[in-house]
């Protein structure tokens, strides 16, 4: 026990001298958590509030153009800026390049006329199918409605454009349905449809109740902090490879392994010491980043990190994730021949495992060919275990299926490390 305690004290003293390693272990996760959470939160706010700037040029003088503009306003995604009808598409593009707006809508001049003509043809065709009209009274619409032009700034991502396109299609569908309904009403009653009837038919839509799926039955909506704080905590844990892997390489190069073999001790004690020392560091990393999410984020205008109900589950998951990160760092240090190799291979491999593990790109968005590779990444299982607690409101028993593969990967890493040490005659 004395040998182990002495080795732990030595490892702590070495760790405190590694200023660059401490920066990677503590400053980096704090910066990543703050920056990524702020960026993602601002994106959420843009999607949830009227902050997406839009230019709208209504060149139509009829009611359908006005109804289209009203329908777009009711979507709730856009901050509309009206431009004069005589402005050209080139001038609209220049205003968008000047960052006045990121999207623009141009409603064509004959929008109302063509839409009404198309609605009349649709209504008469429906009456013909119902047997309420003769073939002679059926009027075929030979003209098509000129499409609405959507101009967008190149900085918009494709997924965001699809969201905007879907919102505009919904608005256009409302206007089209309203015109068809008016035509049907007029054909049946030979008088204009009352506004009260129109509001009752079109405005009386079935509500959509959005409920986040959770294991504990709660309906708390996860925020940007719930997504990013656990993710970048895991990333920081594995980045101890810079400090721990380099420490193992230095001990190999300066002959510490050989000197230990001449002493009445075993290098396995040194390995256990490093694992305990750096496991403690990973727990401190998690404590620091989680504390920031709870107390500092609200003062910075960011959403507060809500801890799950099962605190014991969070502690156990943190210990297992930290042990896996420590095991991986020691393995890299044992396999690498120089400190440059350890730092380079360690850093690049962590970024790659984060990319395929779901930290940089959501796991559900991964292509089929990456699904097997994703499951080989320990960061994937760490992240899934944390998400099961933070996002799904689960308990420790609910994330066991994520913990078991993580433990299996950790044991495999330990075996590779011991085999390498034995093969190199270091133990």
TORKOL-4160 file (C-alpha; in steps of 0.2 Angstrom, whole numbers, padded with zeros to 4 digits, m for minus):
427
<pt num="1" X="0000" Y="0000" Z="0000"/>
<pt num="2" X="0015" Y="0012" Z="0004"/>
<pt num="3" X="0022" Y="0008" Z="m0013"/>
<pt num="4" X="0006" Y="0012" Z="m0022"/>
<pt num="5" X="0003" Y="0028" Z="m0012"/>
<pt num="6" X="0021" Y="0034" Z="m0015"/>
<pt num="7" X="0019" Y="0031" Z="m0034"/>
<pt num="8" X="0002" Y="0041" Z="m0034"/>
<pt num="9" X="0011" Y="0055" Z="m0025"/>
<pt num="10" X="0025" Y="0055" Z="m0039"/>
<pt num="11" X="0012" Y="0054" Z="m0053"/>
<pt num="12" X="0003" Y="0069" Z="m0045"/>
<pt num="13" X="0019" Y="0079" Z="m0044"/>
<pt num="14" X="0023" Y="0075" Z="m0062"/>
<pt num="15" X="0006" Y="0080" Z="m0068"/>
<pt num="16" X="0007" Y="0097" Z="m0059"/>
<pt num="17" X="0022" Y="0101" Z="m0069"/>
<pt num="18" X="0014" Y="0097" Z="m0086"/>
<pt num="19" X="0006" Y="0114" Z="m0089"/>
<pt num="20" X="0001" Y="0110" Z="m0107"/>
<pt num="21" X="m0007" Y="0094" Z="m0102"/>
<pt num="22" X="m0017" Y="0103" Z="m0089"/>
<pt num="23" X="m0023" Y="0116" Z="m0102"/>
<pt num="24" X="m0029" Y="0102" Z="m0113"/>
<pt num="25" X="m0038" Y="0093" Z="m0098"/>
<pt num="26" X="m0047" Y="0108" Z="m0091"/>
<pt num="27" X="m0046" Y="0124" Z="m0101"/>
<pt num="28" X="m0051" Y="0115" Z="m0118"/>
<pt num="29" X="m0067" Y="0107" Z="m0112"/>
<pt num="30" X="m0073" Y="0123" Z="m0104"/>
<pt num="31" X="m0070" Y="0133" Z="m0120"/>
<pt num="32" X="m0078" Y="0119" Z="m0130"/>
<pt num="33" X="m0093" Y="0117" Z="m0119"/>
<pt num="34" X="m0096" Y="0136" Z="m0119"/>
<pt num="35" X="m0093" Y="0140" Z="m0137"/>
<pt num="36" X="m0103" Y="0125" Z="m0144"/>
<pt num="37" X="m0117" Y="0127" Z="m0132"/>
<pt num="38" X="m0118" Y="0146" Z="m0136"/>
<pt num="39" X="m0118" Y="0142" Z="m0155"/>
<pt num="40" X="m0131" Y="0128" Z="m0154"/>
<pt num="41" X="m0142" Y="0138" Z="m0142"/>
<pt num="42" X="m0142" Y="0153" Z="m0154"/>
<pt num="43" X="m0147" Y="0141" Z="m0168"/>
<pt num="44" X="m0162" Y="0135" Z="m0157"/>
<pt num="45" X="m0167" Y="0152" Z="m0153"/>
<pt num="46" X="m0167" Y="0157" Z="m0172"/>
<pt num="47" X="m0178" Y="0142" Z="m0176"/>
<pt num="48" X="m0190" Y="0145" Z="m0161"/>
<pt num="49" X="m0192" Y="0164" Z="m0163"/>
<pt num="50" X="m0195" Y="0177" Z="m0176"/>
<pt num="51" X="m0177" Y="0180" Z="m0179"/>
<pt num="52" X="m0174" Y="0173" Z="m0197"/>
<pt num="53" X="m0173" Y="0189" Z="m0208"/>
<pt num="54" X="m0183" Y="0187" Z="m0224"/>
<pt num="55" X="m0187" Y="0200" Z="m0238"/>
<pt num="56" X="m0204" Y="0198" Z="m0246"/>
<pt num="57" X="m0208" Y="0206" Z="m0263"/>
<pt num="58" X="m0226" Y="0204" Z="m0267"/>
<pt num="59" X="m0229" Y="0209" Z="m0285"/>
<pt num="60" X="m0246" Y="0202" Z="m0285"/>
<pt num="61" X="m0261" Y="0215" Z="m0283"/>
<pt num="62" X="m0274" Y="0202" Z="m0279"/>
<pt num="63" X="m0280" Y="0194" Z="m0262"/>
<pt num="64" X="m0270" Y="0178" Z="m0264"/>
<pt num="65" X="m0253" Y="0187" Z="m0263"/>
<pt num="66" X="m0259" Y="0196" Z="m0247"/>
<pt num="67" X="m0265" Y="0179" Z="m0240"/>
<pt num="68" X="m0249" Y="0171" Z="m0244"/>
<pt num="69" X="m0239" Y="0185" Z="m0235"/>
<pt num="70" X="m0251" Y="0183" Z="m0220"/>
<pt num="71" X="m0249" Y="0164" Z="m0220"/>
<pt num="72" X="m0230" Y="0166" Z="m0220"/>
<pt num="73" X="m0231" Y="0178" Z="m0205"/>
<pt num="74" X="m0241" Y="0165" Z="m0195"/>
<pt num="75" X="m0228" Y="0152" Z="m0197"/>
<pt num="76" X="m0218" Y="0161" Z="m0184"/>
<pt num="77" X="m0201" Y="0157" Z="m0191"/>
<pt num="78" X="m0197" Y="0174" Z="m0200"/>
<pt num="79" X="m0195" Y="0192" Z="m0197"/>
<pt num="80" X="m0202" Y="0199" Z="m0213"/>
<pt num="81" X="m0196" Y="0215" Z="m0222"/>
<pt num="82" X="m0207" Y="0221" Z="m0236"/>
<pt num="83" X="m0199" Y="0228" Z="m0252"/>
<pt num="84" X="m0207" Y="0237" Z="m0266"/>
<pt num="85" X="m0215" Y="0227" Z="m0280"/>
<pt num="86" X="m0204" Y="0236" Z="m0293"/>
<pt num="87" X="m0188" Y="0230" Z="m0286"/>
<pt num="88" X="m0178" Y="0218" Z="m0297"/>
<pt num="89" X="m0171" Y="0201" Z="m0292"/>
<pt num="90" X="m0154" Y="0208" Z="m0294"/>
<pt num="91" X="m0157" Y="0222" Z="m0281"/>
<pt num="92" X="m0165" Y="0209" Z="m0269"/>
<pt num="93" X="m0149" Y="0198" Z="m0271"/>
<pt num="94" X="m0138" Y="0214" Z="m0267"/>
<pt num="95" X="m0148" Y="0217" Z="m0251"/>
<pt num="96" X="m0145" Y="0199" Z="m0246"/>
<pt num="97" X="m0127" Y="0200" Z="m0249"/>
<pt num="98" X="m0127" Y="0215" Z="m0238"/>
<pt num="99" X="m0134" Y="0203" Z="m0225"/>
<pt num="100" X="m0151" Y="0212" Z="m0224"/>
<pt num="101" X="m0159" Y="0195" Z="m0225"/>
<pt num="102" X="m0153" Y="0177" Z="m0228"/>
<pt num="103" X="m0169" Y="0172" Z="m0238"/>
<pt num="104" X="m0181" Y="0182" Z="m0249"/>
<pt num="105" X="m0198" Y="0177" Z="m0257"/>
<pt num="106" X="m0204" Y="0184" Z="m0273"/>
<pt num="107" X="m0223" Y="0182" Z="m0277"/>
<pt num="108" X="m0227" Y="0184" Z="m0296"/>
<pt num="109" X="m0238" Y="0197" Z="m0303"/>
<pt num="110" X="m0252" Y="0185" Z="m0309"/>
<pt num="111" X="m0252" Y="0174" Z="m0294"/>
<pt num="112" X="m0270" Y="0178" Z="m0289"/>
<pt num="113" X="m0277" Y="0176" Z="m0306"/>
<pt num="114" X="m0269" Y="0160" Z="m0310"/>
<pt num="115" X="m0272" Y="0152" Z="m0293"/>
<pt num="116" X="m0291" Y="0157" Z="m0294"/>
<pt num="117" X="m0291" Y="0149" Z="m0312"/>
<pt num="118" X="m0283" Y="0133" Z="m0305"/>
<pt num="119" X="m0295" Y="0133" Z="m0290"/>
<pt num="120" X="m0310" Y="0134" Z="m0301"/>
<pt num="121" X="m0304" Y="0120" Z="m0312"/>
<pt num="122" X="m0301" Y="0109" Z="m0297"/>
<pt num="123" X="m0318" Y="0113" Z="m0290"/>
<pt num="124" X="m0327" Y="0109" Z="m0306"/>
<pt num="125" X="m0317" Y="0093" Z="m0308"/>
<pt num="126" X="m0322" Y="0088" Z="m0290"/>
<pt num="127" X="m0341" Y="0092" Z="m0294"/>
<pt num="128" X="m0340" Y="0082" Z="m0310"/>
<pt num="129" X="m0333" Y="0067" Z="m0300"/>
<pt num="130" X="m0347" Y="0069" Z="m0287"/>
<pt num="131" X="m0360" Y="0068" Z="m0301"/>
<pt num="132" X="m0365" Y="0086" Z="m0298"/>
<pt num="133" X="m0359" Y="0094" Z="m0314"/>
<pt num="134" X="m0360" Y="0090" Z="m0333"/>
<pt num="135" X="m0346" Y="0087" Z="m0344"/>
<pt num="136" X="m0350" Y="0103" Z="m0354"/>
<pt num="137" X="m0348" Y="0114" Z="m0338"/>
<pt num="138" X="m0331" Y="0107" Z="m0334"/>
<pt num="139" X="m0317" Y="0119" Z="m0338"/>
<pt num="140" X="m0300" Y="0113" Z="m0340"/>
<pt num="141" X="m0286" Y="0124" Z="m0333"/>
<pt num="142" X="m0273" Y="0126" Z="m0347"/>
<pt num="143" X="m0262" Y="0138" Z="m0338"/>
<pt num="144" X="m0251" Y="0134" Z="m0323"/>
<pt num="145" X="m0247" Y="0145" Z="m0308"/>
<pt num="146" X="m0230" Y="0154" Z="m0310"/>
<pt num="147" X="m0219" Y="0147" Z="m0296"/>
<pt num="148" X="m0215" Y="0158" Z="m0281"/>
<pt num="149" X="m0196" Y="0162" Z="m0281"/>
<pt num="150" X="m0186" Y="0158" Z="m0265"/>
<pt num="151" X="m0169" Y="0166" Z="m0265"/>
<pt num="152" X="m0157" Y="0161" Z="m0251"/>
<pt num="153" X="m0140" Y="0166" Z="m0245"/>
<pt num="154" X="m0126" Y="0152" Z="m0249"/>
<pt num="155" X="m0122" Y="0152" Z="m0231"/>
<pt num="156" X="m0138" Y="0143" Z="m0227"/>
<pt num="157" X="m0136" Y="0124" Z="m0224"/>
<pt num="158" X="m0146" Y="0112" Z="m0234"/>
<pt num="159" X="m0156" Y="0105" Z="m0219"/>
<pt num="160" X="m0161" Y="0123" Z="m0214"/>
<pt num="161" X="m0166" Y="0127" Z="m0232"/>
<pt num="162" X="m0177" Y="0111" Z="m0231"/>
<pt num="163" X="m0185" Y="0117" Z="m0215"/>
<pt num="164" X="m0189" Y="0134" Z="m0223"/>
<pt num="165" X="m0195" Y="0126" Z="m0239"/>
<pt num="166" X="m0207" Y="0115" Z="m0229"/>
<pt num="167" X="m0214" Y="0130" Z="m0220"/>
<pt num="168" X="m0217" Y="0140" Z="m0236"/>
<pt num="169" X="m0226" Y="0124" Z="m0244"/>
<pt num="170" X="m0237" Y="0124" Z="m0229"/>
<pt num="171" X="m0242" Y="0142" Z="m0231"/>
<pt num="172" X="m0245" Y="0140" Z="m0250"/>
<pt num="173" X="m0255" Y="0124" Z="m0246"/>
<pt num="174" X="m0266" Y="0135" Z="m0235"/>
<pt num="175" X="m0269" Y="0148" Z="m0248"/>
<pt num="176" X="m0273" Y="0135" Z="m0262"/>
<pt num="177" X="m0285" Y="0126" Z="m0251"/>
<pt num="178" X="m0294" Y="0142" Z="m0246"/>
<pt num="179" X="m0296" Y="0146" Z="m0265"/>
<pt num="180" X="m0303" Y="0129" Z="m0269"/>
<pt num="181" X="m0315" Y="0129" Z="m0254"/>
<pt num="182" X="m0321" Y="0146" Z="m0260"/>
<pt num="183" X="m0324" Y="0140" Z="m0278"/>
<pt num="184" X="m0333" Y="0125" Z="m0272"/>
<pt num="185" X="m0344" Y="0135" Z="m0260"/>
<pt num="186" X="m0348" Y="0147" Z="m0274"/>
<pt num="187" X="m0352" Y="0133" Z="m0286"/>
<pt num="188" X="m0364" Y="0125" Z="m0274"/>
<pt num="189" X="m0373" Y="0140" Z="m0266"/>
<pt num="190" X="m0370" Y="0153" Z="m0280"/>
<pt num="191" X="m0364" Y="0166" Z="m0267"/>
<pt num="192" X="m0348" Y="0171" Z="m0258"/>
<pt num="193" X="m0342" Y="0160" Z="m0244"/>
<pt num="194" X="m0344" Y="0170" Z="m0227"/>
<pt num="195" X="m0328" Y="0174" Z="m0217"/>
<pt num="196" X="m0335" Y="0165" Z="m0202"/>
<pt num="197" X="m0337" Y="0148" Z="m0212"/>
<pt num="198" X="m0320" Y="0150" Z="m0219"/>
<pt num="199" X="m0312" Y="0152" Z="m0202"/>
<pt num="200" X="m0322" Y="0138" Z="m0195"/>
<pt num="201" X="m0316" Y="0126" Z="m0209"/>
<pt num="202" X="m0298" Y="0132" Z="m0212"/>
<pt num="203" X="m0293" Y="0138" Z="m0195"/>
<pt num="204" X="m0300" Y="0123" Z="m0186"/>
<pt num="205" X="m0285" Y="0112" Z="m0187"/>
<pt num="206" X="m0281" Y="0098" Z="m0176"/>
<pt num="207" X="m0267" Y="0103" Z="m0163"/>
<pt num="208" X="m0250" Y="0094" Z="m0162"/>
<pt num="209" X="m0245" Y="0090" Z="m0145"/>
<pt num="210" X="m0226" Y="0088" Z="m0144"/>
<pt num="211" X="m0219" Y="0077" Z="m0130"/>
<pt num="212" X="m0201" Y="0072" Z="m0128"/>
<pt num="213" X="m0198" Y="0054" Z="m0125"/>
<pt num="214" X="m0191" Y="0050" Z="m0108"/>
<pt num="215" X="m0189" Y="0035" Z="m0097"/>
<pt num="216" X="m0196" Y="0043" Z="m0081"/>
<pt num="217" X="m0212" Y="0050" Z="m0089"/>
<pt num="218" X="m0206" Y="0068" Z="m0087"/>
<pt num="219" X="m0209" Y="0081" Z="m0101"/>
<pt num="220" X="m0194" Y="0092" Z="m0098"/>
<pt num="221" X="m0188" Y="0098" Z="m0115"/>
<pt num="222" X="m0169" Y="0095" Z="m0117"/>
<pt num="223" X="m0159" Y="0111" Z="m0120"/>
<pt num="224" X="m0142" Y="0114" Z="m0129"/>
<pt num="225" X="m0133" Y="0112" Z="m0112"/>
<pt num="226" X="m0140" Y="0094" Z="m0110"/>
<pt num="227" X="m0133" Y="0090" Z="m0127"/>
<pt num="228" X="m0116" Y="0098" Z="m0126"/>
<pt num="229" X="m0110" Y="0097" Z="m0108"/>
<pt num="230" X="m0109" Y="0078" Z="m0107"/>
<pt num="231" X="m0102" Y="0077" Z="m0125"/>
<pt num="232" X="m0087" Y="0088" Z="m0123"/>
<pt num="233" X="m0084" Y="0081" Z="m0105"/>
<pt num="234" X="m0081" Y="0064" Z="m0113"/>
<pt num="235" X="m0070" Y="0072" Z="m0127"/>
<pt num="236" X="m0060" Y="0080" Z="m0113"/>
<pt num="237" X="m0058" Y="0064" Z="m0103"/>
<pt num="238" X="m0050" Y="0055" Z="m0118"/>
<pt num="239" X="m0039" Y="0070" Z="m0122"/>
<pt num="240" X="m0029" Y="0066" Z="m0106"/>
<pt num="241" X="m0019" Y="0055" Z="m0119"/>
<pt num="242" X="m0008" Y="0071" Z="m0122"/>
<pt num="243" X="m0002" Y="0071" Z="m0104"/>
<pt num="244" X="m0004" Y="0053" Z="m0098"/>
<pt num="245" X="0002" Y="0045" Z="m0115"/>
<pt num="246" X="0017" Y="0057" Z="m0115"/>
<pt num="247" X="0021" Y="0052" Z="m0097"/>
<pt num="248" X="0022" Y="0034" Z="m0101"/>
<pt num="249" X="0033" Y="0037" Z="m0116"/>
<pt num="250" X="0045" Y="0048" Z="m0106"/>
<pt num="251" X="0047" Y="0034" Z="m0093"/>
<pt num="252" X="0051" Y="0021" Z="m0106"/>
<pt num="253" X="0064" Y="0032" Z="m0114"/>
<pt num="254" X="0073" Y="0038" Z="m0098"/>
<pt num="255" X="0075" Y="0020" Z="m0092"/>
<pt num="256" X="0062" Y="0021" Z="m0078"/>
<pt num="257" X="0055" Y="0004" Z="m0083"/>
<pt num="258" X="0072" Y="m0004" Z="m0082"/>
<pt num="259" X="0076" Y="0003" Z="m0065"/>
<pt num="260" X="0059" Y="m0002" Z="m0058"/>
<pt num="261" X="0064" Y="m0020" Z="m0063"/>
<pt num="262" X="0079" Y="m0019" Z="m0052"/>
<pt num="263" X="0069" Y="m0014" Z="m0037"/>
<pt num="264" X="0058" Y="m0024" Z="m0025"/>
<pt num="265" X="0042" Y="m0019" Z="m0034"/>
<pt num="266" X="0032" Y="m0022" Z="m0050"/>
<pt num="267" X="0028" Y="m0010" Z="m0064"/>
<pt num="268" X="0010" Y="m0015" Z="m0063"/>
<pt num="269" X="0009" Y="m0005" Z="m0047"/>
<pt num="270" X="0015" Y="0010" Z="m0057"/>
<pt num="271" X="0001" Y="0006" Z="m0070"/>
<pt num="272" X="m0012" Y="0005" Z="m0056"/>
<pt num="273" X="m0005" Y="0021" Z="m0049"/>
<pt num="274" X="m0007" Y="0030" Z="m0065"/>
<pt num="275" X="m0025" Y="0024" Z="m0068"/>
<pt num="276" X="m0030" Y="0029" Z="m0051"/>
<pt num="277" X="m0022" Y="0046" Z="m0052"/>
<pt num="278" X="m0029" Y="0051" Z="m0069"/>
<pt num="279" X="m0046" Y="0043" Z="m0065"/>
<pt num="280" X="m0047" Y="0056" Z="m0051"/>
<pt num="281" X="m0042" Y="0069" Z="m0064"/>
<pt num="282" X="m0056" Y="0064" Z="m0076"/>
<pt num="283" X="m0069" Y="0065" Z="m0062"/>
<pt num="284" X="m0063" Y="0082" Z="m0058"/>
<pt num="285" X="m0065" Y="0087" Z="m0076"/>
<pt num="286" X="m0083" Y="0081" Z="m0076"/>
<pt num="287" X="m0086" Y="0090" Z="m0059"/>
<pt num="288" X="m0079" Y="0106" Z="m0066"/>
<pt num="289" X="m0088" Y="0106" Z="m0083"/>
<pt num="290" X="m0105" Y="0100" Z="m0075"/>
<pt num="291" X="m0103" Y="0114" Z="m0062"/>
<pt num="292" X="m0101" Y="0127" Z="m0075"/>
<pt num="293" X="m0116" Y="0121" Z="m0084"/>
<pt num="294" X="m0126" Y="0122" Z="m0068"/>
<pt num="295" X="m0120" Y="0139" Z="m0061"/>
<pt num="296" X="m0110" Y="0148" Z="m0074"/>
<pt num="297" X="m0121" Y="0145" Z="m0090"/>
<pt num="298" X="m0136" Y="0155" Z="m0083"/>
<pt num="299" X="m0126" Y="0170" Z="m0079"/>
<pt num="300" X="m0119" Y="0170" Z="m0097"/>
<pt num="301" X="m0137" Y="0169" Z="m0105"/>
<pt num="302" X="m0135" Y="0150" Z="m0109"/>
<pt num="303" X="m0148" Y="0137" Z="m0103"/>
<pt num="304" X="m0144" Y="0129" Z="m0087"/>
<pt num="305" X="m0138" Y="0111" Z="m0086"/>
<pt num="306" X="m0151" Y="0100" Z="m0077"/>
<pt num="307" X="m0144" Y="0085" Z="m0068"/>
<pt num="308" X="m0154" Y="0069" Z="m0070"/>
<pt num="309" X="m0163" Y="0062" Z="m0055"/>
<pt num="310" X="m0151" Y="0047" Z="m0053"/>
<pt num="311" X="m0135" Y="0056" Z="m0047"/>
<pt num="312" X="m0127" Y="0039" Z="m0042"/>
<pt num="313" X="m0129" Y="0033" Z="m0060"/>
<pt num="314" X="m0120" Y="0049" Z="m0066"/>
<pt num="315" X="m0106" Y="0045" Z="m0054"/>
<pt num="316" X="m0104" Y="0027" Z="m0060"/>
<pt num="317" X="m0105" Y="0032" Z="m0078"/>
<pt num="318" X="m0092" Y="0045" Z="m0076"/>
<pt num="319" X="m0080" Y="0033" Z="m0067"/>
<pt num="320" X="m0082" Y="0020" Z="m0081"/>
<pt num="321" X="m0080" Y="0033" Z="m0095"/>
<pt num="322" X="m0064" Y="0040" Z="m0085"/>
<pt num="323" X="m0057" Y="0022" Z="m0083"/>
<pt num="324" X="m0059" Y="0019" Z="m0102"/>
<pt num="325" X="m0051" Y="0035" Z="m0106"/>
<pt num="326" X="m0036" Y="0032" Z="m0094"/>
<pt num="327" X="m0034" Y="0014" Z="m0101"/>
<pt num="328" X="m0034" Y="0021" Z="m0119"/>
<pt num="329" X="m0021" Y="0034" Z="m0115"/>
<pt num="330" X="m0009" Y="0021" Z="m0106"/>
<pt num="331" X="m0011" Y="0010" Z="m0121"/>
<pt num="332" X="m0006" Y="0024" Z="m0133"/>
<pt num="333" X="0009" Y="0028" Z="m0122"/>
<pt num="334" X="0015" Y="0010" Z="m0122"/>
<pt num="335" X="0013" Y="0007" Z="m0140"/>
<pt num="336" X="0021" Y="0023" Z="m0146"/>
<pt num="337" X="0040" Y="0024" Z="m0148"/>
<pt num="338" X="0042" Y="0043" Z="m0145"/>
<pt num="339" X="0032" Y="0057" Z="m0137"/>
<pt num="340" X="0028" Y="0065" Z="m0154"/>
<pt num="341" X="0020" Y="0048" Z="m0159"/>
<pt num="342" X="0010" Y="0047" Z="m0143"/>
<pt num="343" X="0004" Y="0065" Z="m0145"/>
<pt num="344" X="0000" Y="0064" Z="m0164"/>
<pt num="345" X="m0008" Y="0047" Z="m0164"/>
<pt num="346" X="m0017" Y="0050" Z="m0148"/>
<pt num="347" X="m0025" Y="0067" Z="m0153"/>
<pt num="348" X="m0029" Y="0061" Z="m0171"/>
<pt num="349" X="m0037" Y="0045" Z="m0165"/>
<pt num="350" X="m0048" Y="0054" Z="m0152"/>
<pt num="351" X="m0054" Y="0066" Z="m0165"/>
<pt num="352" X="m0058" Y="0052" Z="m0177"/>
<pt num="353" X="m0067" Y="0042" Z="m0163"/>
<pt num="354" X="m0077" Y="0057" Z="m0158"/>
<pt num="355" X="m0082" Y="0060" Z="m0177"/>
<pt num="356" X="m0088" Y="0042" Z="m0179"/>
<pt num="357" X="m0095" Y="0041" Z="m0161"/>
<pt num="358" X="m0108" Y="0054" Z="m0163"/>
<pt num="359" X="m0100" Y="0069" Z="m0154"/>
<pt num="360" X="m0097" Y="0079" Z="m0170"/>
<pt num="361" X="m0111" Y="0071" Z="m0181"/>
<pt num="362" X="m0127" Y="0064" Z="m0173"/>
<pt num="363" X="m0126" Y="0045" Z="m0173"/>
<pt num="364" X="m0144" Y="0043" Z="m0181"/>
<pt num="365" X="m0136" Y="0053" Z="m0196"/>
<pt num="366" X="m0122" Y="0041" Z="m0199"/>
<pt num="367" X="m0123" Y="0031" Z="m0215"/>
<pt num="368" X="m0126" Y="0013" Z="m0214"/>
<pt num="369" X="m0108" Y="0009" Z="m0218"/>
<pt num="370" X="m0102" Y="0018" Z="m0203"/>
<pt num="371" X="m0114" Y="0009" Z="m0190"/>
<pt num="372" X="m0102" Y="m0005" Z="m0186"/>
<pt num="373" X="m0087" Y="0007" Z="m0185"/>
<pt num="374" X="m0097" Y="0018" Z="m0174"/>
<pt num="375" X="m0100" Y="0004" Z="m0161"/>
<pt num="376" X="m0081" Y="0001" Z="m0160"/>
<pt num="377" X="m0078" Y="0019" Z="m0154"/>
<pt num="378" X="m0078" Y="0020" Z="m0134"/>
<pt num="379" X="m0084" Y="0038" Z="m0136"/>
<pt num="380" X="m0100" Y="0032" Z="m0144"/>
<pt num="381" X="m0105" Y="0021" Z="m0129"/>
<pt num="382" X="m0099" Y="0035" Z="m0116"/>
<pt num="383" X="m0110" Y="0048" Z="m0125"/>
<pt num="384" X="m0125" Y="0036" Z="m0126"/>
<pt num="385" X="m0124" Y="0032" Z="m0108"/>
<pt num="386" X="m0124" Y="0050" Z="m0103"/>
<pt num="387" X="m0138" Y="0054" Z="m0115"/>
<pt num="388" X="m0148" Y="0040" Z="m0108"/>
<pt num="389" X="m0147" Y="0049" Z="m0091"/>
<pt num="390" X="m0147" Y="0067" Z="m0096"/>
<pt num="391" X="m0159" Y="0067" Z="m0111"/>
<pt num="392" X="m0170" Y="0052" Z="m0109"/>
<pt num="393" X="m0172" Y="0054" Z="m0090"/>
<pt num="394" X="m0166" Y="0036" Z="m0087"/>
<pt num="395" X="m0158" Y="0028" Z="m0072"/>
<pt num="396" X="m0142" Y="0017" Z="m0071"/>
<pt num="397" X="m0152" Y="0001" Z="m0075"/>
<pt num="398" X="m0158" Y="0009" Z="m0091"/>
<pt num="399" X="m0140" Y="0012" Z="m0098"/>
<pt num="400" X="m0133" Y="m0005" Z="m0093"/>
<pt num="401" X="m0133" Y="m0009" Z="m0112"/>
<pt num="402" X="m0121" Y="0005" Z="m0115"/>
<pt num="403" X="m0110" Y="0002" Z="m0100"/>
<pt num="404" X="m0107" Y="m0016" Z="m0104"/>
<pt num="405" X="m0099" Y="m0013" Z="m0122"/>
<pt num="406" X="m0089" Y="0001" Z="m0114"/>
<pt num="407" X="m0082" Y="m0011" Z="m0100"/>
<pt num="408" X="m0078" Y="m0024" Z="m0114"/>
<pt num="409" X="m0068" Y="m0011" Z="m0124"/>
<pt num="410" X="m0059" Y="m0006" Z="m0108"/>
<pt num="411" X="m0054" Y="m0024" Z="m0104"/>
<pt num="412" X="m0048" Y="m0026" Z="m0122"/>
<pt num="413" X="m0038" Y="m0011" Z="m0121"/>
<pt num="414" X="m0030" Y="m0017" Z="m0104"/>
<pt num="415" X="m0026" Y="m0034" Z="m0112"/>
<pt num="416" X="m0017" Y="m0025" Z="m0127"/>
<pt num="417" X="m0007" Y="m0015" Z="m0115"/>
<pt num="418" X="m0002" Y="m0029" Z="m0104"/>
<pt num="419" X="0003" Y="m0040" Z="m0120"/>
<pt num="420" X="0013" Y="m0025" Z="m0127"/>
<pt num="421" X="0022" Y="m0023" Z="m0110"/>
<pt num="422" X="0026" Y="m0042" Z="m0109"/>
<pt num="423" X="0031" Y="m0042" Z="m0128"/>
<pt num="424" X="0043" Y="m0028" Z="m0125"/>
<pt num="425" X="0050" Y="m0037" Z="m0109"/>
<pt num="426" X="0045" Y="m0022" Z="m0098"/>
<pt num="427" X="0036" Y="m0032" Z="m0085"/>
